[in-house]
Amino acid sequence: MDFRSIVFLSVARNLNFTKAAEELHISQPAVTKHIKLLEESLETTLFERKGNRIVLTDEGYLVQKHYLEMHEIENTLIYELQQRNNKTKGVLRIGGSSTIAQYVLPPIIAKFHQRFPNVRISLVSSNSFHVLEMLHNNLIDIAFVENHSTRSDLNYRYWMDDELVIITGMKTKVGKEELTLEKIKKYPLIVREIGSGTLEVIEHIFKDHHLNMDDLNIRMHLGSTEAMKHYLTEFEGIGIVSNQAIQNELKWNHLKILPCEEIKFHRAFRISTKKGESRRLIDNFIEFTLNYNF
């Protein structure tokens, strides 16, 4: 594909000439010129103004559809040629919610890198809300998240199940008796920060049991699972974290799980990509992840 078609796809995706210019590292007048020349060569109008924004015309949607197909064919061709020569390369920008990025993705990325050493991979970690914002703004290629909510401009794919567990420190007096919903309401509780996928899941599950977060004795919001684990070793109260995150602490007898028969915190990890976009390298990493043997 020529650069003019790439400029068109960027403008069509962002519906903004300035954002397209920033994304492509060229000037806004250059973007405008490329679109004008493309419209002249195709003898049609691709965008129209509505107020202070631009939208695709019907012809623009048609061009976008076929250019995306051409883009995918070109990426597939390059990828398959590289594979035949054992030279798969490229840049893969991955974002993961805190739990996934810290405890689940690293061994997968390491194995993938062993198989495809010429692929440069970056991994950023934040809460689910910020990771999806990064994907929306084209700062990453794939997002691995743990929250319930969805965005209309993103695709979501089920990845794996996860369980959240109620924990406390081994030295604390909490949990000497059987845990119940009433006790959970009374015990001092620490949770993740606003925007965390873990917190969103907890809120949904408590609502299913007719409990609001205001009904709980929340003492603190902390910005990471690691902070929660360290805090709970000396805290006379409880926290709720992913079972994936505390295996070492259980082994070292720093923390313990408090089972509660009245409530279970199950959730799904999901993989998210932008709608209308596909790259062979992205698809390959997703398939590798889905088939990874934990």
C-alpha positions in Angstrom: 0.0 0.0 0.0 1.2 3.5 -0.8 1.6 6.2 1.9 -1.6 8.0 0.6 -3.7 5.1 1.6 -2.1 4.9 5.0 -2.9 8.5 5.6 -6.5 7.9 4.6 -6.8 5.0 7.0 -5.4 7.1 9.8 -7.8 10.0 9.2 -10.7 7.5 8.8 -9.8 5.9 12.1 -9.3 9.1 14.1 -11.8 11.3 12.1 -9.5 14.1 12.9 -6.7 15.5 10.6 -4.6 16.8 13.5 -4.6 13.4 15.3 -3.7 11.7 12.0 -0.8 14.1 11.5 0.5 13.4 15.0 0.1 9.6 14.6 2.0 9.7 11.2 4.6 12.3 12.3 3.8 14.6 9.4 2.2 18.1 9.2 -1.5 18.6 9.1 -1.3 20.4 5.7 0.5 17.3 4.4 -2.4 15.1 5.6 -4.9 17.4 3.9 -2.9 17.4 0.6 -2.7 13.5 0.6 -6.5 13.2 1.1 -7.2 15.8 -1.6 -4.9 14.0 -4.1 -6.5 10.7 -3.2 -10.0 12.1 -3.7 -8.9 13.5 -7.1 -7.5 10.1 -8.2 -10.6 8.2 -7.1 -12.9 11.0 -8.4 -15.0 11.0 -5.3 -15.4 12.7 -1.9 -14.2 10.7 1.1 -15.0 13.0 4.0 -17.5 15.6 4.7 -17.8 18.2 7.5 -20.6 18.1 10.0 -20.3 21.1 12.3 -16.8 21.1 13.7 -16.1 17.4 13.0 -15.5 15.3 9.9 -17.3 12.0 8.9 -16.8 9.4 6.2 -19.0 9.6 3.2 -20.6 6.4 1.9 -17.8 6.3 -0.7 -15.3 6.8 2.2 -16.7 3.8 4.1 -16.3 1.7 0.9 -12.7 2.8 0.4 -11.9 2.2 4.1 -13.4 -1.3 3.8 -11.2 -2.3 0.8 -8.1 -0.5 2.1 -8.3 -2.4 5.4 -8.6 -5.7 3.4 -5.6 -4.7 1.3 -3.7 -3.7 4.4 -4.4 -7.1 6.0 -3.4 -9.0 2.8 -0.1 -7.0 2.7 0.6 -7.7 6.4 -0.1 -11.4 6.0 2.2 -11.6 2.9 5.1 -9.9 4.7 4.5 -12.0 7.8 4.4 -15.3 5.9 7.5 -14.4 3.9 9.4 -13.6 7.1 8.3 -16.9 8.6 9.6 -18.8 5.6 12.9 -17.2 6.2 12.6 -17.5 10.0 12.8 -13.7 10.2 9.5 -12.7 11.8 10.1 -9.2 13.1 8.2 -6.1 14.1 7.2 -4.1 17.2 4.5 -5.3 19.6 3.2 -2.9 22.2 1.2 -4.7 24.9 -0.7 -3.3 27.8 -1.9 -5.3 30.8 -4.0 -4.5 33.8 -1.8 -4.6 36.9 -2.6 -8.2 38.0 -2.2 -9.6 34.4 1.0 -7.6 33.6 2.7 -8.5 36.8 1.8 -12.2 37.4 0.4 -13.7 34.1 2.0 -12.1 31.0 5.7 -12.2 31.7 6.3 -15.9 31.2 4.2 -15.8 28.0 6.1 -12.9 26.6 9.4 -14.7 27.5 8.4 -17.8 25.6 7.1 -15.8 22.6 10.4 -13.9 22.5 12.3 -17.2 22.5 10.4 -18.3 19.4 10.5 -14.9 17.7 13.7 -13.2 18.9 13.4 -10.4 16.2 10.1 -9.1 17.6 10.6 -6.1 19.8 8.0 -6.2 22.7 7.1 -3.6 25.2 4.8 -4.2 28.1 3.1 -1.5 30.1 1.1 -2.0 33.3 -1.8 0.1 34.6 -5.3 -0.4 35.8 -7.9 -1.7 33.2 -9.4 1.7 32.6 -6.1 3.3 31.7 -4.9 0.3 29.6 -8.1 0.6 27.4 -7.6 4.3 27.1 -4.1 3.6 25.8 -5.5 1.1 23.3 -8.1 3.7 22.2 -5.4 6.3 21.7 -3.1 3.9 19.6 -0.4 3.8 22.3 -0.5 0.0 22.5 -1.6 -2.8 20.1 -3.2 -5.2 22.5 -4.8 -4.8 25.9 -5.2 -7.6 28.5 -7.9 -6.5 31.0 -9.9 -7.9 33.9 -12.8 -5.5 34.1 -16.5 -6.0 33.2 -17.2 -2.9 31.2 -16.8 -2.6 27.4 -16.1 0.2 24.9 -17.9 0.4 21.6 -14.7 1.0 19.6 -12.9 -2.1 20.9 -13.2 -5.8 20.3 -13.1 -8.2 23.3 -12.2 -11.8 23.5 -12.4 -14.2 26.4 -9.0 -15.4 27.5 -9.1 -17.2 30.9 -10.9 -17.4 34.2 -9.6 -15.9 37.4 -10.7 -16.1 41.0 -10.4 -13.2 43.5 -9.9 -14.3 47.1 -10.3 -12.7 50.5 -7.0 -12.5 52.3 -5.5 -11.3 55.6 -2.1 -11.4 57.3 -0.9 -14.5 59.2 -0.3 -12.4 62.3 -3.7 -10.8 62.5 -6.6 -11.8 64.7 -9.0 -11.6 61.7 -10.5 -14.8 60.4 -10.4 -16.9 63.6 -14.1 -17.6 63.0 -15.9 -18.6 59.8 -16.2 -15.7 57.4 -19.7 -14.5 56.5 -21.1 -11.6 54.6 -22.0 -9.8 57.8 -18.4 -10.1 59.0 -17.1 -8.9 55.6 -19.3 -5.8 56.1 -17.7 -5.1 59.5 -14.0 -6.0 59.0 -11.7 -3.1 58.0 -11.2 -3.5 54.2 -8.6 -2.3 51.7 -9.3 -2.3 48.0 -7.7 -1.2 44.7 -8.0 2.3 43.3 -10.9 3.7 41.3 -10.4 2.5 37.6 -9.1 -0.8 38.7 -10.7 -3.8 37.0 -10.4 -5.7 40.2 -12.4 -3.1 42.1 -15.0 -3.0 39.3 -15.5 -6.8 39.5 -15.8 -6.6 43.3 -18.5 -3.9 43.1 -20.5 -6.0 40.6 -20.4 -9.1 42.7 -21.3 -7.3 45.9 -24.2 -5.7 44.1 -25.4 -9.2 43.1 -25.5 -9.9 46.8 -27.4 -6.6 47.5 -24.4 -4.9 49.0 -23.1 -1.5 47.9 -19.5 -0.4 48.5 -20.9 2.2 51.0 -22.1 -0.7 53.1 -18.5 -1.9 53.6 -15.9 -0.7 56.1 -13.4 0.5 53.4 -10.3 2.0 55.1 -8.1 2.6 52.1 -7.7 2.4 48.3 -4.2 1.3 47.2 -2.8 1.6 43.7 -1.4 -1.9 43.2 -1.7 -5.5 44.4 1.8 -5.5 45.6 1.0 -2.5 47.9 -2.0 -4.4 49.2 0.0 -7.5 50.0 2.6 -5.7 51.9 0.0 -3.6 53.8 -2.1 -6.7 54.8 0.8 -8.4 56.6 0.4 -5.9 59.4 -3.2 -4.8 58.9 -6.0 -5.9 61.2 -8.4 -6.4 58.4 -9.0 -8.0 55.0 -8.3 -7.4 51.3 -9.5 -8.9 48.0 -7.0 -9.8 45.4 -6.4 -12.3 42.5 -5.4 -15.8 43.6 -2.7 -15.6 40.9 -1.0 -12.8 42.8 -0.4 -14.4 46.2 1.1 -17.8 45.5 4.5 -16.9 47.0 2.9 -15.2 50.1 0.9 -18.4 50.8 4.0 -20.5 50.4 6.0 -18.2 52.8 3.1 -18.0 55.3 2.8 -14.2 55.0 -0.8 -14.2 54.0 -3.8 -16.6 54.3 -7.0 -17.0 52.4 -10.3 -16.6 54.2 -13.0 -18.7 52.5 -16.6 -17.5 52.5 -19.3 -19.9 51.4 -21.8 -17.0 50.9 -19.9 -15.2 48.2 -17.4 -16.1 45.4 -15.5 -13.7 43.3 -15.1 -15.1 39.8 -14.1 -13.1 36.8 -12.7 -13.5 33.3 -9.5 -12.1 31.8 -10.1 -10.6 28.3 -8.0 -9.6 25.3 -8.9 -6.4 23.6 -8.0 -4.9 20.3 -9.2 -1.9 18.2 -12.1 -2.6 15.9 -11.3 -2.5 12.2 -7.6 -3.1 12.8 -5.6 -6.3 12.3 -1.9 -7.1 12.0 -0.6 -10.6 11.5 1.9 -10.1 14.4 -0.9 -9.1 16.8 -3.0 -12.0 15.7 -0.1 -14.4 16.1 0.6 -13.2 19.6 -3.0 -13.5 20.6 -3.1 -17.1 19.3 0.1 -17.9 21.1 -1.3 -16.5 24.3 -4.6 -18.5 23.9 -2.7 -21.7 23.4 -0.1 -21.1 26.2 0.1 -24.0 28.6 0.1 -22.6 32.1 
